[in-house]
Amino acid sequence: MARDRLRGRRTELAALRAAVRGDRGRLVVVRGAAGTGKTALLRAAAAAWQADGARVIRLPPADGANPVRLLVDAVRAEFEQVGDAVVAERIATLTRRCETGPCPTAFPALTAIFDRIGRTGPTVLVADDADAPAAVLGAARRPGCLVVAACRDAPELLAAADEVLELGPLPEADLAPLLARAAGGLLDEAVPQALAAALGPLAGNPSAAIATVAELRRRGRLVRVGDRLCLADPVRPIALPPGHDLPARAGEAGLRLLAVVSALGSLRIDDLPVLAEVLGERLDPCGRLVDRLVEAGMLTAAPDGSLSCEPPALAAAAVEQVPVHAECAEFTRRLLAGNRTRVLAEYASRARPPLDPGEVSWLVAEADAIAAREPERAVRWYAAALEQPGAAAAQPAALAEFLRLVVATGRYELLPDLDAAALPAELRHDLLVAQLLAVAHLGSLPPNAKRWWFAAVARIGERLPPVRQLRAQPVLSPGELTLLGHALLGDRDGCARTAARLRRRIAPETLDALAEAGNFADLATVLELLLGPRYRVPSHGPVAVYQRLLAQYRAGDWTSALSAARELAAGNETDSAGHQIAHLIAAEICTARGQLTAARRWLDPVPEGGALEAMRVWGEVGLLLHLGEYREAVGIVQRLLDRLAGRSRYGLDQLLRRALVLAHRAGDTAAAQRFLAELERQPRSLAVLQGRAFAHRDPVLAAEAADLARARGDVPDQLVALLVAAEIAEDPEPVLREAHELVDRCGAVGLRRIFQRPGLSAPQPRAARTELSETELRIIELLREGYTNRRVASLLGVTVKTVENHLTRLFARTGCRSRVELVAASLQGRFGPAA
C-alpha cells in the first residue's frame, strides 16, 4: 500500500531498491528541498526493502538530541525483528551505558551490533531529514549495511556519500492525481497552469502544490463546473497557505519586509535606509536580512538594483499575512519630501498615499511624459493622481488622457469613483463610455466605482452632449457608438450605411468580419476592428475569456476552448449572449467527442427561444445527428423556420448547413430544398457555397468551399466543408483522410461516425496494428463511451488502480500520451486482438 501512495519517483525508488543488492557498506543520500517528497520516497522504499526480505531500522531526526543515543534507541526499537539473543543483550548493555552519560565505547559497540545483524540478512538504516553526523551513520555502514539518509543540504553527509539521488520537481503527470485528491475532484486544465505561474520554482514541489490547492479548496475558490473544478476569481492572486515552510523561514521581520516589497511592486536598494526607518529597524540588520532573503531565493535582485519578491504565491502570502498599507504610504510620503523621481512615481501608484495639489500635478506631469511609450505604467500613475479629492475636475486634460488609456490598455479596474456632475460636458461622454465598457469587460463593477455606476444608469436616458462639445478624439464618438451597435447586431448593411455617413471607409472584408464577430457577440473583436490601436482586450474578464474561447474553438484547440467555457460558467454572469454561446460551443465540442451526456449538461441551461434560438437548435440537432435521429432533427428545424417566418437569427446559417446534411440522410428532398432557399438568403458566403455544393451534389463547388475554409483557418468550417465534400465525392478517400487528421487534432473522435456514409469505410491506417489483450481492448471501448476510470473499473470488476496500470502500459506500448489519443488511435484501426 505504501508504494501505491507514491506518485512518480519511480526511477529513484528503483535505484534505492537495487542499492540493497549492490556493494556492501554504501551511503546513499537523497537530497531535495522541503516538500519534494523525500519522506514518501523513503517510506515506499522501506516497504519495498521489507518485501524483498531486508530489515529496516529507522533513525528519527535528532532535533538537538544526542545522535548516538537516538541510534541506540532506533536499534532497540527494531531488535525484535532480529530475534537474536546476543543482539538483544548487547543493545540492553549499550542502553544502560548511554543512560549514565557519554559513552566512549558506544560507536564500536554499535558497529558490532550492526555487524551481527547484517550477518543474518540485508539490513538498511534509514535516516529521514538526517542531521546525524556521517560518522555516526558509519556505525551501520562500516560492517556492510546499507545506509540511506535524506537531507536538504548537509555538506558533510554529501561529501561522504557513495551516491546522491537528487529529487527535482515532480512531473506534471505524476502531480496531477495528487492535486485532484487535494481538490476533491478533477481540476480544469487552467488551474494547474495558474498554480504553476503562482508557485514558480515550487510548482513541482508536491508539498507546496498540494497544500496550496487544499487552501484554495478551503477558501471556496474551486468551483465545480460539470465534471471539473475551476478557479473562481482567477485574477485574484494565489497565495501560499498559512504555515507553509517558505514564509516561516523568512521569519517575522523577513515576512514584513517581503510584504512591503510585494505591495510596492519592487524596492530600489538605495531606498532601504528610509524603509528601515519606517519599519523601526536599524540599517545593518535590515541589510543582512535582505542578503539572507536574496540567498534564500525569496528576494530577487535585478541589475538596476531593485528587489522583487519571488515567487508570486509568496508575495501574495506576505501581503495577506502582514498588512503594510500604512508602512508603504509612510515610506512614500517620506521620499516625497526629497528628490522626486520616476521611481517615486511608481511607489506612489502602488502605495496610494494622500497627495497635495502640488504632488498631484507632479505625478500627472510624470504620467504625461511616459504616456506615449509606457501606457501601462502611465495609466496607473494617472489613476493614483486622479483619485485624490478634486483632482479630476482640476486636471481635465489628464482625465481625458487617462480615460483614453484605460480603453487603450484594458485597465478598467483602475476607474476611480468620480462625480460626473463636476466634470466638463465634453468629458461626461468619455466617462460614460468608459464606465459602460468597464461593466461589459469586467462582468461586474470595479470595486471602487459603485457610486458612479448608479449615476451612469440614471443618465443613460439623457441626451449625450452635442457633438460640438466633444473632444477632437473622444474614447468613442457617437458615430462609432452607432457603428458598434450595428456590428453587435451582426448588421453588415447598417455598418456600411453608418460608415458612409461618417465618411469613414471600411473595407468589405472588414465589414464581413464585423458582422461575423457581432453574430457571435464577440465584443472584443468588434472593438479591435473599429478602434485599432485605441483599444486593447483586457488580460482578464469575461470579454477576454470569451474571445479566447472563440479563437481556440476555430483553431481546433478544443481542450483549451472547453477550459475557457468552464471559466465563463464559473463566473457570476450567466445570462449574456456570450455566456450562452459559450455553453453551446462547449456542447458542440462534447458532442463531437462523443460525450453526449456532457453535451446535454452544457445545452440544457441555454433557454429556448430568444435571439439565440437558432444556435440552440443547432446544438440540439447536432446531438440528434450523432444519434442517427435524422427525421426528428429535420422536423425540429422545420418548426423553427415556421416560427421565424423569414426573420434572421444568430447562427441560422450554421443551422441550415447542418439541416441540409440531416435532410439528405433522412431522404427528405422537400426539406432540403427549403433549407437551401433559406440559406440563400443569409449573407455569409461560405455557408451559402457549402449549402449549394451539398444540395446540388456539385464536387467543384464543394472543393471551392473546402479551399475557402482552409484559407480562413477555421477548423469547424473546414470540418463542415470536408463533410460536404465526402458526401458527394466520387473518391472520398483523400477528403476523409484530411478530415480524420483534423478530427484527431481536435480529439473529436465522435465525428468519425458522421464522416462515414453507407458502403464507405474509414481510410486504412498507415502504421502496423498493435496487438492488445481482450481486457485492454475492452478498456479502450469503454473510454470511447466517455466513462471515467472509476466507472470502467466498476464495469470490469477490478480496482481503479488496475485500470490505471493498464492505461500506463497502453500509453507506453502505443506511444499515445492521453486517453483522447488512445481512443483516436483505436478509431483509426491501429489496435487489434492478440493472435
URDA-V12622 format. One record per residue. N is the residue number from 1. RES is the residue in one small letter. SS is DSSP state (A for helix, B for strand, O for the rest). PSI is psi in whole degrees, -180 to 180 (* if undefined). NEAR is the number of other C-alpha atoms within 8 Angstrom. Layout:
n/res/ss/psi/near
N/RES/SS/PSI/NEAR
N/RES/SS/PSI/NEAR
This chain:
n/res/ss/psi/near
1/m/O/-34/4
2/a/A/-39/8
3/r/A/-34/9
4/d/A/-28/6
5/r/A/-15/6
6/l/O/129/10
7/r/O/126/9
8/g/O/-162/8
9/r/O/26/9
10/r/A/-37/7
11/t/A/-45/6
12/e/A/-40/8
13/l/A/-42/11
14/a/A/-38/8
15/a/A/-42/8
16/l/A/-39/9
17/r/A/-37/11
18/a/A/-25/8
19/a/A/-31/9
20/v/O/-19/13
21/r/O/0/6
22/g/O/-152/6
23/d/O/145/7
24/r/O/151/8
25/g/O/44/12
26/r/O/150/12
27/l/B/115/13
28/v/B/125/13
29/v/B/127/14
30/v/B/112/13
31/r/B/135/13
32/g/O/156/13
33/a/O/166/7
34/a/O/133/8
35/g/O/4/9
36/t/O/-2/14
37/g/O/24/11
38/k/A/-46/13
39/t/A/-44/8
40/a/A/-39/8
41/l/A/-46/11
42/l/A/-36/10
43/r/A/-44/9
44/a/A/-39/12
45/a/A/-41/12
46/a/A/-42/9
47/a/A/-39/10
48/a/A/-42/10
49/w/A/-45/13
50/q/A/-38/10
51/a/A/-28/7
52/d/O/2/6
53/g/O/9/8
54/a/O/154/11
55/r/B/140/11
56/v/B/124/12
57/i/B/125/11
58/r/B/125/9
59/l/B/117/11
60/p/O/164/10
61/p/O/145/10
62/a/O/-43/11
63/d/O/43/5
64/g/O/-12/4
65/a/O/166/7
66/n/O/117/7
67/p/A/-31/10
68/v/A/-47/9
69/r/A/-39/10
70/l/A/-39/12
71/l/A/-39/9
72/v/A/-46/12
73/d/A/-38/9
74/a/A/-42/12
75/v/A/-42/10
76/r/A/-39/11
77/a/A/-26/7
78/e/A/-3/10
79/f/A/-23/11
80/e/A/-31/7
81/q/A/-17/6
82/v/O/-41/8
83/g/O/36/6
84/d/O/117/7
85/a/A/-36/6
86/v/A/-45/6
87/v/A/-44/12
88/a/A/-43/10
89/e/A/-42/8
90/r/A/-38/10
91/i/A/-44/12
92/a/A/-42/9
93/t/A/-46/8
94/l/A/-36/11
95/t/A/-43/11
96/r/A/-40/8
97/r/A/-41/10
98/c/A/-27/11
99/e/A/-25/6
100/t/O/-5/6
101/g/O/-167/6
102/p/O/139/6
103/c/O/101/7
104/p/O/-25/5
105/t/O/7/6
106/a/A/-42/10
107/f/A/-51/10
108/p/A/-32/8
109/a/A/-42/10
110/l/A/-40/11
111/t/A/-42/12
112/a/A/-39/9
113/i/A/-47/11
114/f/A/-34/12
115/d/A/-44/12
116/r/A/-43/9
117/i/A/-43/11
118/g/A/-24/12
119/r/A/-25/7
120/t/O/-4/6
121/g/O/169/9
122/p/O/137/12
123/t/B/138/13
124/v/B/128/13
125/l/B/121/13
126/v/B/123/12
127/a/B/103/13
128/d/O/139/14
129/d/O/55/10
130/a/O/126/11
131/d/O/12/9
132/a/O/142/9
133/p/O/150/9
134/a/A/-32/9
135/a/A/-36/6
136/v/A/-44/10
137/l/A/-22/10
138/g/A/-17/8
139/a/A/-32/13
140/a/A/-34/16
141/r/A/-40/13
142/r/O/-44/9
143/p/O/6/12
144/g/O/3/11
145/c/O/156/17
146/l/B/131/17
147/v/B/124/15
148/v/B/119/12
149/a/B/138/13
150/a/B/141/14
151/c/B/164/13
152/r/O/-57/9
153/d/O/99/7
154/a/O/97/8
155/p/A/-44/6
156/e/A/-43/8
157/l/A/-44/10
158/l/A/-37/10
159/a/A/-31/6
160/a/A/-9/8
161/a/O/144/11
162/d/O/-28/7
163/e/B/141/7
164/v/B/122/10
165/l/B/116/9
166/e/B/126/7
167/l/O/103/11
168/g/O/-165/7
169/p/O/144/10
170/l/O/131/12
171/p/O/150/8
172/e/A/-40/7
173/a/A/-34/6
174/d/A/-30/10
175/l/A/-31/13
176/a/A/-47/8
177/p/A/-34/8
178/l/A/-41/11
179/l/A/-39/12
180/a/A/-39/11
181/r/A/-42/8
182/a/A/-33/11
183/a/A/-23/13
184/g/O/21/6
185/g/O/175/10
186/l/O/136/9
187/l/B/142/13
188/d/O/151/11
189/e/A/-28/8
190/a/A/-22/10
191/v/A/-51/10
192/p/A/-33/9
193/q/A/-45/8
194/a/A/-37/8
195/l/A/-43/11
196/a/A/-40/11
197/a/A/-37/9
198/a/A/-39/13
199/l/A/-18/13
200/g/A/-125/10
201/p/A/-13/6
202/l/A/-1/10
203/a/O/-35/14
204/g/O/8/14
205/n/O/109/12
206/p/A/-43/14
207/s/A/-47/10
208/a/A/-46/12
209/a/A/-45/14
210/i/A/-44/11
211/a/A/-37/11
212/t/A/-43/12
213/v/A/-42/11
214/a/A/-37/10
215/e/A/-39/9
216/l/A/-41/11
217/r/A/-43/10
218/r/A/-35/7
219/r/O/0/6
220/g/O/24/7
221/r/O/5/10
222/l/B/115/11
223/v/B/132/10
224/r/B/127/9
225/v/B/108/10
226/g/O/-126/6
227/d/O/11/7
228/r/B/156/10
229/l/B/127/13
230/c/B/159/15
231/l/B/117/12
232/a/O/142/10
233/d/O/64/7
234/p/O/-16/6
235/v/O/-29/5
236/r/O/135/5
237/p/O/150/9
238/i/O/124/11
239/a/O/148/12
240/l/O/143/12
241/p/O/154/9
242/p/O/139/6
243/g/O/-1/6
244/h/O/153/9
245/d/A/-37/7
246/l/A/-53/7
247/p/A/-35/12
248/a/A/-39/9
249/r/A/-27/6
250/a/A/-30/10
251/g/A/168/8
252/e/A/-49/7
253/a/A/-40/7
254/g/A/-39/11
255/l/A/-37/12
256/r/A/-41/11
257/l/A/-43/8
258/l/A/-38/13
259/a/A/-42/14
260/v/A/-47/12
261/v/A/-41/13
262/s/A/-43/14
263/a/A/-34/13
264/l/A/-8/11
265/g/O/-46/9
266/s/O/166/11
267/l/B/126/11
268/r/B/132/9
269/i/A/-28/8
270/d/A/-20/6
271/d/A/5/8
272/l/A/-38/11
273/p/A/-41/8
274/v/A/-42/10
275/l/A/-40/9
276/a/A/-42/12
277/e/A/-46/10
278/v/A/-39/10
279/l/A/-5/7
280/g/O/30/6
281/e/O/151/9
282/r/O/150/8
283/l/A/-44/10
284/d/A/-51/6
285/p/A/-35/8
286/c/A/-40/10
287/g/A/-40/9
288/r/A/-34/8
289/l/A/-42/9
290/v/A/-45/10
291/d/A/-42/8
292/r/A/-41/8
293/l/A/-35/12
294/v/A/-44/11
295/e/A/-34/8
296/a/O/-6/7
297/g/O/9/8
298/m/O/-26/11
299/l/B/140/14
300/t/B/130/10
301/a/B/122/9
302/a/O/162/8
303/p/O/-27/5
304/d/O/5/4
305/g/O/14/9
306/s/B/149/11
307/l/B/141/13
308/s/B/156/13
309/c/B/132/14
310/e/O/148/12
311/p/O/174/11
312/p/A/-33/14
313/a/A/-33/13
314/l/A/-43/15
315/a/A/-45/14
316/a/A/-40/13
317/a/A/-41/13
318/a/A/-45/14
319/v/A/-37/14
320/e/A/-43/7
321/q/A/-24/7
322/v/O/98/9
323/p/O/125/7
324/v/O/21/11
325/h/A/-44/8
326/a/A/-42/6
327/e/A/-42/10
328/c/A/-42/12
329/a/A/-43/12
330/e/A/-40/10
331/f/A/-47/11
332/t/A/-40/13
333/r/A/-41/9
334/r/A/-39/9
335/l/A/-30/11
336/l/A/-25/9
337/a/O/-13/7
338/g/O/-140/6
339/n/O/122/6
340/r/O/118/9
341/t/O/174/6
342/r/A/-26/7
343/v/A/-40/6
344/l/A/-36/11
345/a/A/-39/12
346/e/A/-43/10
347/y/A/-45/11
348/a/A/-36/13
349/s/A/-24/11
350/r/A/-44/9
351/a/A/-25/12
352/r/O/55/8
353/p/O/162/9
354/p/O/139/5
355/l/O/141/9
356/d/O/170/6
357/p/A/-38/7
358/g/A/-40/7
359/e/A/-35/8
360/v/A/-46/13
361/s/A/-40/9
362/w/A/-46/8
363/l/A/-39/12
364/v/A/-43/12
365/a/A/-40/8
366/e/A/-40/11
367/a/A/-42/13
368/d/A/-40/9
369/a/A/-26/7
370/i/A/-1/11
371/a/O/-39/11
372/a/O/-38/6
373/r/O/-22/5
374/e/O/65/8
375/p/A/-33/11
376/e/A/-41/7
377/r/A/-41/11
378/a/A/-40/12
379/v/A/-32/14
380/r/A/-38/10
381/w/A/-42/16
382/y/A/-44/14
383/a/A/-43/13
384/a/A/-34/11
385/a/A/-45/13
386/l/A/-14/14
387/e/O/-10/11
388/q/O/145/11
389/p/O/127/6
390/g/O/-3/7
391/a/A/-38/12
392/a/A/-43/14
393/a/A/-33/9
394/a/A/-16/6
395/q/O/64/9
396/p/A/-38/11
397/a/A/-40/6
398/a/A/-40/11
399/l/A/-42/11
400/a/A/-45/10
401/e/A/-38/8
402/f/A/-48/11
403/l/A/-38/12
404/r/A/-44/11
405/l/A/-32/11
406/v/A/-45/14
407/v/A/-37/14
408/a/A/-23/10
409/t/A/-11/12
410/g/O/20/12
411/r/O/60/10
412/y/A/-25/13
413/e/A/-12/8
414/l/A/-8/9
415/l/O/124/12
416/p/O/172/9
417/d/O/101/10
418/l/O/149/8
419/d/O/101/7
420/a/A/-30/9
421/a/A/-25/4
422/a/A/1/6
423/l/O/155/11
424/p/O/152/8
425/a/A/-39/9
426/e/A/-19/10
427/l/A/-19/12
428/r/A/-40/11
429/h/A/-50/11
430/d/A/-40/13
431/l/A/-44/10
432/l/A/-43/9
433/v/A/-45/10
434/a/A/-38/13
435/q/A/-45/11
436/l/A/-40/8
437/l/A/-36/9
438/a/A/-46/12
439/v/A/-40/11
440/a/A/-40/9
441/h/A/-35/12
442/l/A/-19/14
443/g/O/-7/11
444/s/O/178/6
445/l/O/143/10
446/p/O/142/13
447/p/O/-24/6
448/n/O/20/7
449/a/O/35/12
450/k/A/-44/10
451/r/A/-44/7
452/w/A/-24/11
453/w/A/-44/10
454/f/A/-35/8
455/a/A/-38/9
456/a/A/-42/10
457/v/A/-41/7
458/a/A/-26/7
459/r/A/-3/7
460/i/O/-38/7
461/g/O/-13/5
462/e/O/160/5
463/r/O/133/5
464/l/O/156/5
465/p/O/145/10
466/p/O/152/6
467/v/A/-36/6
468/r/A/-20/4
469/q/A/-7/8
470/l/O/158/13
471/r/O/163/7
472/a/O/-35/4
473/q/O/81/7
474/p/O/170/9
475/v/O/-50/10
476/l/O/120/10
477/s/O/163/8
478/p/A/-37/7
479/g/A/-41/9
480/e/A/-33/9
481/l/A/-39/9
482/t/A/-44/9
483/l/A/-44/12
484/l/A/-44/11
485/g/A/-46/8
486/h/A/-43/12
487/a/A/-43/16
488/l/A/-17/16
489/l/O/-1/9
490/g/O/23/12
491/d/O/90/11
492/r/A/-44/12
493/d/A/-39/6
494/g/A/-40/10
495/c/A/-43/12
496/a/A/-42/10
497/r/A/-44/8
498/t/A/-41/11
499/a/A/-41/12
500/a/A/-42/9
501/r/A/-35/7
502/l/O/1/7
503/r/O/40/6
504/r/O/123/7
505/r/O/122/6
506/i/O/124/8
507/a/O/149/6
508/p/A/-40/6
509/e/A/-30/6
510/t/A/-39/9
511/l/A/-41/12
512/d/A/-43/9
513/a/A/-39/8
514/l/A/-46/15
515/a/A/-41/14
516/e/A/-44/9
517/a/A/-41/15
518/g/A/-38/15
519/n/A/-26/12
520/f/O/14/10
521/a/O/36/9
522/d/O/81/14
523/l/A/-41/10
524/a/A/-47/10
525/t/A/-39/10
526/v/A/-46/14
527/l/A/-37/11
528/e/A/-43/12
529/l/A/-36/9
530/l/A/-41/8
531/l/A/-17/8
532/g/A/-131/8
533/p/A/-8/7
534/r/A/-4/8
535/y/O/142/12
536/r/O/139/10
537/v/O/132/10
538/p/O/160/10
539/s/O/-11/6
540/h/O/179/9
541/g/O/162/10
542/p/A/-35/10
543/v/A/-44/15
544/a/A/-44/13
545/v/A/-40/12
546/y/A/-42/15
547/q/A/-40/11
548/r/A/-41/10
549/l/A/-48/14
550/l/A/-43/9
551/a/A/-42/8
552/q/A/-37/12
553/y/A/-46/13
554/r/A/-30/11
555/a/A/-8/9
556/g/O/7/12
557/d/O/73/11
558/w/A/-25/11
559/t/A/-45/7
560/s/A/-36/10
561/a/A/-41/14
562/l/A/-40/11
563/s/A/-43/11
564/a/A/-38/12
565/a/A/-40/14
566/r/A/-40/11
567/e/A/-41/12
568/l/A/-43/13
569/a/A/-27/11
570/a/A/-12/12
571/g/O/-179/9
572/n/O/-37/6
573/e/O/131/8
574/t/O/-5/9
575/d/O/7/6
576/s/O/162/7
577/a/A/-41/8
578/g/A/-43/10
579/h/A/-40/14
580/q/A/-40/11
581/i/A/-37/11
582/a/A/-41/12
583/h/A/-42/13
584/l/A/-40/14
585/i/A/-42/9
586/a/A/-40/13
587/a/A/-41/15
588/e/A/-42/11
589/i/A/-46/12
590/c/A/-39/12
591/t/A/-46/15
592/a/A/-27/11
593/r/O/2/11
594/g/O/12/13
595/q/O/73/12
596/l/A/-33/9
597/t/A/-44/6
598/a/A/-38/11
599/a/A/-42/15
600/r/A/-37/9
601/r/A/-37/10
602/w/A/-34/12
603/l/A/-38/13
604/d/A/-38/7
605/p/O/-15/7
606/v/O/120/10
607/p/O/148/6
608/e/O/152/7
609/g/O/-179/6
610/g/O/-171/6
611/a/O/-26/7
612/l/O/19/13
613/e/A/-43/11
614/a/A/-38/13
615/m/A/-36/14
616/r/A/-41/12
617/v/A/-36/11
618/w/A/-46/12
619/g/A/-39/12
620/e/A/-48/9
621/v/A/-19/10
622/g/A/-40/11
623/l/A/-43/11
624/l/A/-33/12
625/l/A/-42/12
626/h/A/-27/12
627/l/A/-7/6
628/g/O/14/6
629/e/O/69/9
630/y/A/-45/12
631/r/A/-41/9
632/e/A/-41/8
633/a/A/-41/13
634/v/A/-41/13
635/g/A/-39/8
636/i/A/-42/10
637/v/A/-41/10
638/q/A/-45/9
639/r/A/-36/8
640/l/A/-46/9
641/l/A/-34/9
642/d/A/-42/7
643/r/A/-40/6
644/l/A/-31/8
645/a/O/47/6
646/g/O/-10/5
647/r/O/149/5
648/s/O/158/6
649/r/O/155/9
650/y/O/132/11
651/g/O/10/12
652/l/A/-35/10
653/d/A/-39/11
654/q/A/-43/10
655/l/A/-43/12
656/l/A/-36/12
657/r/A/-44/12
658/r/A/-37/10
659/a/A/-34/13
660/l/A/-43/15
661/v/A/-44/10
662/l/A/-44/13
663/a/A/-39/15
664/h/A/-44/10
665/r/A/-25/8
666/a/A/-8/9
667/g/O/26/6
668/d/O/91/9
669/t/A/-40/8
670/a/A/-42/6
671/a/A/-40/11
672/a/A/-42/13
673/q/A/-39/9
674/r/A/-42/8
675/f/A/-39/11
676/l/A/-41/13
677/a/A/-41/8
678/e/A/-40/9
679/l/A/-34/13
680/e/A/-23/8
681/r/O/-10/6
682/q/O/149/8
683/p/O/-13/6
684/r/O/114/7
685/s/A/-41/6
686/l/A/-44/9
687/a/A/-42/11
688/v/A/-43/13
689/l/A/-44/11
690/q/A/-40/14
691/g/A/-44/12
692/r/A/-44/12
693/a/A/-43/15
694/f/A/-44/15
695/a/A/-38/11
696/h/O/2/6
697/r/O/48/8
698/d/O/105/11
699/p/A/-26/10
700/v/A/-48/7
701/l/A/-38/11
702/a/A/-42/15
703/a/A/-39/9
704/e/A/-42/8
705/a/A/-39/13
706/a/A/-40/12
707/d/A/-42/8
708/l/A/-40/9
709/a/A/-40/14
710/r/A/-43/10
711/a/A/-34/6
712/r/A/-22/6
713/g/O/21/9
714/d/O/105/11
715/v/A/-46/13
716/p/A/-41/9
717/d/A/-39/8
718/q/A/-41/12
719/l/A/-41/10
720/v/A/-45/8
721/a/A/-40/13
722/l/A/-34/13
723/l/A/-44/10
724/v/A/-48/13
725/a/A/-40/15
726/a/A/-34/11
727/e/A/-30/9
728/i/A/-7/11
729/a/O/143/8
730/e/O/-38/4
731/d/O/91/5
732/p/O/-3/11
733/e/A/-51/8
734/p/A/-38/7
735/v/A/-44/10
736/l/A/-37/13
737/r/A/-44/10
738/e/A/-42/9
739/a/A/-42/12
740/h/A/-33/9
741/e/A/-41/8
742/l/A/-40/11
743/v/A/-44/12
744/d/A/-41/11
745/r/A/-37/9
746/c/A/-10/10
747/g/O/21/11
748/a/O/63/13
749/v/O/-25/14
750/g/O/-18/12
751/l/A/-15/12
752/r/A/-36/11
753/r/A/-39/7
754/i/A/-31/9
755/f/O/8/10
756/q/O/134/9
757/r/O/164/8
758/p/O/129/4
759/g/O/1/4
760/l/O/124/6
761/s/O/163/6
762/a/O/157/9
763/p/O/145/8
764/q/O/138/6
765/p/O/147/8
766/r/O/-29/4
767/a/O/158/5
768/a/O/150/6
769/r/O/145/8
770/t/B/127/8
771/e/B/129/9
772/l/B/157/10
773/s/O/165/8
774/e/A/-40/8
775/t/A/-42/6
776/e/A/-42/10
777/l/A/-37/12
778/r/A/-39/8
779/i/A/-45/10
780/i/A/-39/11
781/e/A/-41/9
782/l/A/-35/10
783/l/A/-37/12
784/r/A/-28/9
785/e/O/-3/8
786/g/O/14/8
787/y/O/148/9
788/t/O/167/7
789/n/A/-40/9
790/r/A/-42/8
791/r/A/-39/8
792/v/A/-45/14
793/a/A/-42/13
794/s/A/-43/9
795/l/A/-33/7
796/l/A/-12/6
797/g/O/32/6
798/v/O/179/9
799/t/O/160/9
800/v/A/-38/10
801/k/A/-37/6
802/t/A/-42/9
803/v/A/-44/13
804/e/A/-40/9
805/n/A/-42/8
806/h/A/-44/9
807/l/A/-41/8
808/t/A/-44/8
809/r/A/-37/8
810/l/A/-43/11
811/f/A/-43/12
812/a/A/-40/8
813/r/A/-34/6
814/t/A/-16/8
815/g/O/0/7
816/c/O/147/10
817/r/O/-6/7
818/s/O/169/7
819/r/A/-38/8
820/v/A/-46/8
821/e/A/-36/11
822/l/A/-45/13
823/v/A/-43/13
824/a/A/-43/11
825/a/A/-36/10
826/s/A/-44/10
827/l/A/-22/9
828/q/O/-6/10
829/g/O/22/10
830/r/O/-10/12
831/f/B/150/11
832/g/B/167/10
833/p/B/147/9
834/a/O/143/7
835/a/O/*/3
